[in-house]
Amino acid sequence: MNQTRVFLIFAWLMVATLLWMEWGKEKAAPPEAAQTTATTATAAAGNGSVPGVPTAPLAPGAVPSAPNMAATASPATAAAAPTATVTTDVLKVVLDGGELRQADLLKYPSTADRDSAPVRVFAQDPSNYFVAQSGWVQSGAAGAQNAPTHEAGFVPEGGKTDYTLADGAASVDVPFVWTGANGVTIRRTYTFTRGDYVVRVRDEVINAGSTPWQGFVYRQLSRVPRALVKKGPMSAEQYSFQGAAWYSSADKYEKRKYDKFVDDGPLQKEVTGGWVGMLQHHFFSAWIPGANDKSTFSLATTQGTGGTQYVVREVGPGVNVAPGTNASTEARLWVGPKLVKAIEAQNVPGLDRAVDFSSFSIMATIASWLFWVLEKIYHLVGNWGWAIVGLVLLIKLAMYPLSAAQYKSMAKMRKFQPRMAQLKERYGDDKQKLQMAMMELYKKEKINPVGGCLPILLQMPVFLALYWMLSESVELRHAPWIGWITDLTSRDPYFVLPLINVAVMWFTQKLNPTAGMDPMQAKMMQFMPLVFGVMFAFFPAGLVLYWVTNGALGLLQQWWMVKRYSEEPAKA
């Protein structure tokens, strides 16, 4: 039992050390690629016209390349187009017809100070460049390009450039229009809804000319990876996933870090429905085409003024518009926090994986379950810290039969410590006879030396899943508990909880039997509370609160079992 317990403790220490190493990684911006890398859907066509436009009519069902980002992704270039400003109850957006250039989340301050500036997801700052873009490419003879791209073509309809969601209004429409030389007009309407982080983008193609028009819509996200602010060696922000993600019905959820865009090879995936996005800590943006729309997903990199720009793109669907007719296509653009309920309300398969609890599906599932329970408790108590305490109580109740068997076994072992010491003295260095005598004692007194292993093993995935949940759940971002704990996702500023954890672990050790333990192991065990105290000093306060509550309840339960089963020490 002693060897098993020491092994489990070292397993815990190893897991915690790995987390420490991961949290402490410096995730600076990835190194710039030596050249632009793109898939078929992003390769530039050297035809002397708009890059990416095919030089001959496309075969039915073929998808043309979108404009090459190397020539169009510069903030300085985009600044020339006329823009509109849209303000709702949750968003403030600056956009033109082809690009959302700036997006502030009005309900989310950038720091724990409620009066600080709101979080800015889309930005034109070269070092934090992040935009959502959409345009059209046309298939035609001799590579003619008669379609608006994301960089030019659309203008505000009616000249209006300032929109505000009126009191009592459910939504506000922001229209743009492009008029071609052959009688084709594309009317693009952005729709912003009250309380919603989804922007609906609808394109209506009207052909008033005398010839058919065939075109393909493309939508993409382009950004320079932001430099993460180091908030200690175990910053959850540095540990969270930063990069592109996409979902298809065939291959389900996939993702790629920025520094793997080139190394992991090109992407050209033909899908129906799905979504493409870029994820960061607590927030993300994603293009969501229609559920039945056929499109092609791709990745690309290029050089911009602020460094390497990374692009995730979907091209399609295509439309064929005969003279005198029209056609339309619509997509949704999510720009906002990773709110689980709001994401689920979109009814988009796989979009919930944007809340990236873990790379391992089983751990992501456990974390999702834990969050579901935690959210239910929060609605009852109104405080995320007390919700974590409530979650521990439920877990302890669920594991009570196992933990009761564990503490009962340990209490009996404590009771028979004198007899174990006698056996050790009798057999001395004869390890084999000592083990046989110990096993005979366990059998006679009905002691299970491994009775405590299962509860500890079961808590390891719970502990890791809870960490990922606390790291990723924007609902807990800047959430206070009591007094000095003003942010459960940041470390305890005064190290009170880690110190309490040291005390709980120390008292728990005093209740554990030590007979038969190797002196070196016993000495190492004495340092365990201090080692864990140092590590937990940099963990998120919510995670330490979970562990302290779990340990304190375990200490009380163990004390009761010791009192019940070992009131009188067994005589040797």
C-alpha positions in Angstrom: 0.0 0.0 0.0 2.8 2.4 0.9 4.6 1.9 -2.4 1.4 2.3 -4.3 0.6 5.5 -2.5 4.0 6.9 -3.1 3.8 5.9 -6.8 0.4 7.7 -7.1 1.8 10.8 -5.4 4.7 10.9 -7.8 2.2 10.4 -10.7 0.4 13.5 -9.5 3.7 15.4 -9.2 4.6 14.4 -12.7 1.3 15.6 -14.1 1.5 18.8 -12.3 5.1 19.3 -13.5 4.0 18.7 -17.1 1.3 21.3 -16.7 3.9 23.7 -15.2 6.1 23.2 -18.2 3.3 23.8 -20.7 2.0 26.8 -18.9 5.4 28.3 -18.8 6.1 28.1 -22.5 6.7 31.3 -24.2 4.2 31.4 -27.1 5.7 34.3 -29.0 4.5 34.9 -32.6 5.5 32.0 -34.9 8.6 32.6 -37.1 7.9 34.2 -40.4 7.7 31.9 -43.3 10.3 32.3 -46.0 7.6 32.6 -48.7 3.8 32.6 -49.1 2.4 29.1 -48.8 -1.0 28.4 -50.1 -3.2 25.5 -51.4 -4.9 25.3 -54.7 -7.7 27.5 -53.4 -5.2 30.3 -52.5 -2.5 30.1 -55.3 -2.0 33.3 -57.3 -2.6 33.1 -61.0 -0.2 35.1 -63.1 -2.7 36.2 -65.6 -2.1 40.0 -65.4 -5.6 40.5 -64.0 -6.8 40.2 -60.4 -4.6 37.5 -58.8 -6.4 34.2 -58.3 -8.9 34.6 -61.2 -8.9 31.7 -63.7 -8.0 32.3 -67.3 -10.7 30.2 -68.8 -14.3 29.3 -68.1 -14.7 26.8 -65.2 -16.1 23.4 -65.6 -19.4 22.9 -63.8 -18.9 22.6 -60.1 -15.3 23.8 -60.2 -14.2 26.4 -57.6 -12.0 29.3 -58.6 -9.1 30.6 -56.5 -9.8 33.6 -54.3 -7.6 36.7 -54.6 -4.0 36.3 -53.4 -3.6 37.6 -49.9 0.0 38.7 -50.6 -1.4 41.7 -52.5 -4.5 42.5 -50.5 -4.0 41.9 -46.8 -2.4 45.1 -45.8 -4.2 47.4 -43.4 -2.9 50.4 -45.3 -4.5 49.2 -48.5 -7.8 48.5 -46.8 -7.9 52.0 -45.2 -8.8 53.6 -48.6 -12.3 52.0 -48.7 -15.3 53.9 -47.2 -16.3 52.5 -43.8 -19.4 52.4 -41.6 -19.6 52.1 -37.8 -22.2 49.9 -36.2 -23.0 50.0 -32.4 -25.3 47.4 -30.7 -25.8 46.5 -27.1 -22.9 44.0 -27.3 -20.7 45.0 -30.3 -19.1 48.1 -31.8 -17.9 47.3 -35.3 -16.1 49.2 -38.0 -16.5 47.7 -41.5 -16.6 48.3 -45.2 -18.4 46.2 -47.8 -15.7 43.5 -47.9 -14.1 43.6 -44.5 -14.8 43.8 -40.8 -11.8 45.8 -39.6 -12.5 46.4 -36.0 -14.8 44.7 -33.4 -15.1 45.7 -29.7 -16.9 43.5 -27.3 -18.7 46.0 -25.1 -19.7 43.6 -22.3 -16.1 42.3 -21.8 -13.5 44.7 -20.3 -9.9 43.9 -21.3 -8.8 43.7 -17.6 -10.4 42.9 -14.3 -11.1 46.6 -14.0 -14.7 47.0 -15.1 -13.9 50.5 -16.5 -11.1 49.4 -18.7 -11.4 49.4 -22.5 -13.5 46.6 -24.0 -11.8 43.6 -25.6 -11.0 44.2 -29.2 -11.2 41.1 -31.4 -10.8 42.5 -34.9 -8.1 45.2 -35.2 -6.0 47.1 -37.7 -3.0 47.5 -35.5 -0.2 45.8 -37.5 1.1 43.8 -34.5 -2.5 42.6 -33.7 -3.9 42.6 -37.1 -7.1 40.5 -37.3 -9.9 40.9 -39.8 -12.8 39.0 -41.4 -13.1 39.4 -45.2 -15.5 38.4 -47.9 -15.6 38.9 -51.7 -16.5 37.4 -55.0 -14.5 35.9 -57.9 -16.1 35.4 -61.3 -15.4 32.7 -63.9 -15.4 34.2 -67.4 -13.6 34.2 -70.7 -10.0 35.4 -70.9 -9.8 35.8 -67.1 -12.2 38.7 -67.0 -12.9 39.8 -63.4 -16.2 41.5 -63.0 -16.9 41.0 -59.3 -16.1 42.8 -56.0 -13.3 41.5 -53.9 -12.9 42.1 -50.2 -10.5 45.0 -50.9 -12.5 47.1 -53.3 -15.9 47.4 -55.0 -18.6 47.7 -52.3 -19.8 51.1 -51.2 -22.3 52.1 -48.5 -25.8 52.1 -49.9 -27.3 55.6 -49.6 -24.1 57.0 -48.3 -25.0 56.3 -44.6 -22.0 55.4 -42.5 -23.2 55.4 -38.9 -25.7 52.8 -37.5 -26.9 52.3 -33.9 -29.3 49.7 -32.7 -32.3 51.7 -31.6 -34.0 51.1 -28.3 -36.6 48.4 -28.6 -35.3 47.3 -32.0 -34.4 43.7 -32.5 -31.8 44.2 -35.2 -30.2 46.7 -37.6 -29.3 46.2 -41.2 -26.2 47.7 -42.8 -26.4 47.6 -46.6 -23.5 47.9 -49.2 -23.8 47.7 -53.0 -21.5 46.9 -55.9 -22.4 47.6 -59.5 -20.5 45.9 -62.4 -20.0 47.1 -66.0 -22.3 44.4 -67.5 -25.4 45.2 -65.5 -24.7 42.9 -62.6 -25.3 44.3 -59.1 -24.4 42.6 -55.8 -26.2 43.9 -52.7 -24.6 42.9 -49.4 -26.4 43.3 -46.1 -24.9 42.9 -42.7 -27.5 42.2 -40.0 -26.7 42.8 -36.3 -29.1 41.4 -33.7 -29.6 42.5 -30.2 -27.6 40.5 -27.6 -26.1 38.4 -30.4 -22.4 37.9 -31.4 -23.4 36.6 -34.8 -23.4 38.9 -37.8 -25.5 37.6 -40.7 -24.0 38.5 -44.1 -26.4 38.1 -47.1 -25.3 38.6 -50.7 -28.0 39.1 -53.4 -26.7 38.9 -57.0 -29.0 40.8 -59.5 -28.3 40.3 -63.2 -29.9 43.1 -65.2 -27.5 42.5 -68.1 -27.8 40.5 -71.3 -25.3 37.7 -70.5 -25.2 35.0 -67.8 -23.0 35.6 -64.8 -21.3 32.9 -62.8 -19.4 33.7 -59.6 -18.2 32.2 -56.3 -18.2 33.9 -52.9 -15.2 33.5 -50.6 -14.9 34.2 -46.9 -11.8 34.3 -44.8 -10.2 35.3 -41.6 -6.7 36.8 -41.6 -4.5 37.7 -38.6 -1.1 38.3 -37.2 -0.8 36.2 -34.1 -0.9 38.4 -31.1 1.9 38.5 -28.6 0.7 37.0 -25.4 1.2 38.9 -22.1 3.1 36.7 -19.7 1.1 36.5 -16.4 3.4 34.2 -14.5 4.9 30.8 -15.2 1.5 29.1 -15.3 -0.6 31.6 -17.3 -3.7 29.8 -18.6 -3.7 32.2 -21.6 -0.3 30.9 -22.8 -1.6 27.3 -22.5 -4.8 27.8 -24.4 -4.9 27.0 -28.1 -4.1 29.8 -30.5 -4.6 29.0 -34.2 -7.0 28.0 -36.9 -9.8 25.5 -36.6 -12.4 24.0 -38.9 -15.2 21.4 -38.9 -16.5 19.1 -41.6 -19.0 16.3 -41.4 -16.4 13.9 -42.8 -13.4 14.6 -40.6 -15.1 16.4 -37.7 -13.2 18.9 -35.7 -9.6 19.8 -36.7 -7.2 22.5 -35.8 -3.7 23.8 -36.5 -1.4 26.1 -34.6 0.1 29.0 -36.4 3.6 27.6 -36.3 2.3 24.4 -38.0 0.5 26.1 -40.9 3.4 25.2 -43.2 4.9 22.2 -41.5 1.7 20.2 -41.4 1.2 20.5 -45.2 -1.5 22.2 -47.4 -5.2 22.0 -46.8 -7.8 21.7 -49.5 -11.0 20.2 -48.1 -14.3 20.0 -50.0 -17.1 20.1 -47.5 -20.8 20.7 -47.2 -21.7 23.1 -44.4 -19.2 23.1 -41.6 -17.3 26.2 -40.4 -13.8 27.8 -40.3 -12.5 29.9 -37.5 -9.5 31.3 -35.5 -9.4 30.6 -31.8 -7.7 32.3 -28.9 -8.1 32.4 -25.2 -11.8 33.0 -24.2 -12.7 34.5 -27.7 -12.9 33.4 -31.3 -14.2 34.3 -34.7 -15.7 31.9 -37.3 -17.4 31.9 -40.7 -20.4 29.6 -40.8 -21.7 29.0 -44.4 -25.2 27.6 -45.0 -25.8 24.0 -43.9 -26.2 22.8 -47.5 -23.6 25.0 -49.1 -20.7 23.3 -50.8 -17.4 25.0 -50.4 -13.6 24.4 -50.1 -11.6 25.0 -47.0 -8.0 26.1 -47.2 -5.1 27.7 -45.3 -2.4 30.2 -46.3 0.4 32.4 -45.0 1.8 35.6 -46.4 3.9 38.5 -45.3 2.3 41.7 -44.0 3.4 44.9 -42.4 3.1 43.4 -38.9 4.7 40.1 -39.6 3.4 36.8 -41.0 -0.3 36.8 -41.6 -2.2 33.5 -41.3 -5.4 32.9 -43.4 -8.2 30.4 -43.1 -10.6 30.5 -45.9 -13.7 28.9 -47.4 -14.6 29.4 -51.1 -18.1 28.8 -52.3 -20.9 28.3 -53.0 -21.1 29.3 -56.6 -24.1 30.9 -58.3 -25.3 31.0 -61.9 -27.4 34.0 -62.6 -29.2 34.2 -65.9 -30.1 37.6 -67.4 -33.2 39.1 -65.7 -32.9 36.9 -62.6 -31.2 37.0 -59.2 -29.7 34.6 -56.7 -28.5 34.9 -53.1 -26.2 33.3 -50.6 -25.9 33.8 -46.8 -23.4 33.1 -44.1 -23.0 33.8 -40.4 -19.9 35.4 -38.8 -19.3 34.8 -35.1 -17.2 37.4 -33.5 -17.2 37.2 -29.7 -16.7 35.2 -26.5 -16.8 31.4 -26.2 -20.2 31.4 -24.6 -21.3 27.7 -24.4 -25.1 28.4 -24.4 -25.0 31.0 -27.2 -22.8 28.7 -29.3 -25.1 25.8 -28.9 -28.1 28.0 -29.8 -26.6 28.4 -33.3 -27.4 24.7 -34.0 -24.2 24.3 -36.0 -22.6 20.8 -35.8 -19.2 20.9 -34.2 -19.3 24.7 -33.3 -19.2 23.8 -29.6 -15.7 22.5 -30.1 -14.6 26.1 -30.5 -14.7 26.0 -26.7 -11.5 23.9 -26.8 -11.5 22.2 -23.4 -8.8 19.7 -24.5 -7.1 18.1 -27.5 -8.2 14.7 -26.1 -11.9 14.0 -26.9 -12.5 12.1 -23.6 -11.0 15.0 -21.6 -13.1 17.5 -23.6 -16.2 15.4 -22.8 -15.4 15.3 -19.1 -14.8 19.0 -19.0 -18.1 19.7 -20.8 -20.0 17.6 -18.3 -18.2 19.4 -15.4 -19.1 22.7 -16.9 -22.7 21.7 -17.4 -23.0 20.8 -13.7 -21.0 23.8 -12.6 -23.3 26.1 -14.6 -26.4 24.5 -13.0 -25.0 25.1 -9.5 -24.0 28.7 -10.4 -27.6 29.5 -11.3 -28.6 28.3 -7.8 -25.9 30.2 -5.8 -25.1 33.1 -8.1 -21.3 32.9 -7.5 -18.8 30.9 -9.5 -16.5 30.3 -6.5 -19.3 28.8 -4.4 -20.4 26.8 -7.5 -16.9 25.2 -7.5 -17.3 24.3 -3.8 -20.7 22.8 -4.7 -19.2 20.9 -7.5 -16.7 19.4 -5.1 -19.5 18.4 -2.8 -21.3 16.6 -5.6 -18.1 14.8 -6.7 -17.4 13.7 -3.1 -20.9 12.4 -2.7 -20.6 10.5 -6.0 -17.3 8.9 -4.9 -18.3 8.4 -1.3 -18.5 4.6 -1.4 -15.0 4.4 -2.9 -13.4 7.1 -0.6 -15.1 5.5 2.4 -13.5 2.2 1.6 -10.2 4.0 1.1 -10.3 5.8 4.5 -11.6 2.7 6.3 -8.6 0.7 5.0 -6.2 3.4 5.9 -7.7 3.7 9.4 -7.3 0.0 10.0 -3.8 0.1 8.8 -3.1 2.9 11.3 -4.7 0.8 14.0 -2.3 -2.1 13.2 0.8 0.0 12.9 2.4 -1.5 16.1 1.9 -5.1 14.7 3.4 -4.0 11.4 6.4 -2.5 13.2 6.8 -5.8 15.1 6.8 -7.7 11.8 9.4 -5.3 10.3 11.6 -5.8 13.4 11.2 -9.6 13.3 12.1 -10.1 9.7 14.6 -7.3 9.3 16.1 -7.2 5.8 14.3 -10.3 4.6 11.9 -8.4 2.3 10.2 -11.5 0.9 9.2 -12.9 4.3 8.2 -9.4 5.4 5.9 -9.0 2.5 4.4 -12.5 3.0 3.8 -11.7 6.7 2.2 -8.3 5.8 -0.1 -10.0 3.3 -1.1 -12.6 5.9 -2.0 -9.8 8.3 -4.0 -7.9 5.6 -5.9 -11.1 4.9 -6.6 -11.9 8.5 -7.8 -8.4 9.4 -9.6 -7.8 6.1 -7.5 -4.8 5.1 -7.3 -3.8 1.5 -3.9 -2.2 0.9 -4.9 -0.8 -2.5 -8.3 0.4 -1.4 -7.3 4.0 -1.8 -5.9 3.8 -5.4 -9.2 4.0 -7.4 -10.5 7.3 -5.9 -7.1 8.9 -6.5 -7.0 7.6 -10.1 -10.5 8.8 -10.8 -9.7 12.3 -9.5 -6.8 12.8 -11.9 -8.9 13.2 -15.1 -11.3 15.4 -13.1 -8.5 17.6 -11.9 -7.1 18.0 -15.4 -10.5 18.5 -17.0 -11.3 21.2 -14.4 -8.1 23.0 -15.2 -9.0 23.1 -18.9 -12.5 24.2 -18.1 -11.3 27.0 -15.9 -8.7 28.0 -18.6 -11.2 28.1 -21.4 -14.6 29.1 -20.0 -15.2 32.8 -20.6 -18.1 32.6 -18.2 -15.5 32.4 -15.4 -13.2 35.1 -16.8 -12.6 37.8 -14.1 -15.3 36.1 -12.0 -14.8 36.9 -8.3 -15.3 34.6 -5.3 -14.9 36.3 -1.9 -12.7 39.1 -0.6 -9.3 38.9 -2.1 -10.2 36.4 -4.9 -11.4 38.8 -7.6 -10.6 36.5 -10.6 -10.9 32.7 -10.3 -8.9 32.2 -13.5 -5.9 34.0 -12.2 -3.6 33.0 -9.3 -4.4 33.8 -5.7 -2.7 37.3 -5.3 -1.9 36.7 -1.6 -1.3 32.9 -1.8 -3.8 32.2 0.9 -5.4 29.2 -0.8 -2.0 27.6 -1.5 -1.0 28.0 2.1 -4.3 26.5 3.3 -3.6 23.6 0.9 -0.2 23.0 2.5 -1.9 22.9 5.9 -4.6 20.4 4.7 -2.0 18.1 3.1 0.2 18.2 6.3 -2.7 17.3 8.6 -3.8 14.6 6.1 -0.3 13.1 6.2 -0.4 12.9 10.0 -3.5 10.7 9.8 -1.9 8.3 7.2 -0.2 5.2 8.4 3.6 5.1 8.0 4.5 1.7 9.3 6.6 -0.3 6.9 7.5 2.8 4.8 11.0 3.2 3.7 12.8 6.0 5.7 13.8 7.8 2.4 10.2 7.6 1.2 8.9 8.9 4.5 11.3 11.8 4.3 10.2 12.7 0.8 6.6 12.4 1.8 7.2 15.2 4.4 8.2 17.6 1.7 5.1 16.9 -0.5 2.9 19.6 1.1 5.5 22.2 0.5 6.2 21.1 -3.1 2.5 21.2 -4.0 2.1 24.5 -2.2 4.8 26.1 -4.3 3.2 24.7 -7.5 -0.3 25.7 -6.6 0.8 29.2 -5.9 0.7 29.8 -9.6 -2.4 27.8 -10.5 -5.7 29.5 -11.2 -7.4 30.4 -7.9 -10.5 28.4 -9.0 -8.5 25.3 -9.4 -6.8 25.7 -6.0 -10.2 26.3 -4.5 -11.4 23.0 -5.9 -8.3 21.2 -4.6 -8.4 22.8 -1.1 -12.1 22.0 -0.7 -11.6 18.5 -1.9 -8.7 18.0 0.5 -10.5 19.6 3.4 -13.5 17.3 3.0 -11.2 14.3 2.6 -9.4 15.3 5.8 -12.7 15.5 7.7 -13.8 12.1 6.3 -10.5 10.5 7.1 -10.4 11.9 10.6 -13.9 10.4 11.2 -12.8 7.0 9.9 -9.7 7.0 12.0 -11.7 7.9 15.1 -14.2 5.2 14.3 -11.8 2.3 13.5 -8.7 3.0 15.5 -9.8 4.5 18.9 -7.7 1.8 20.6 -4.4 0.8 18.9 -4.1 -2.9 18.4 -1.5 -4.5 20.6 1.5 -6.2 19.1 
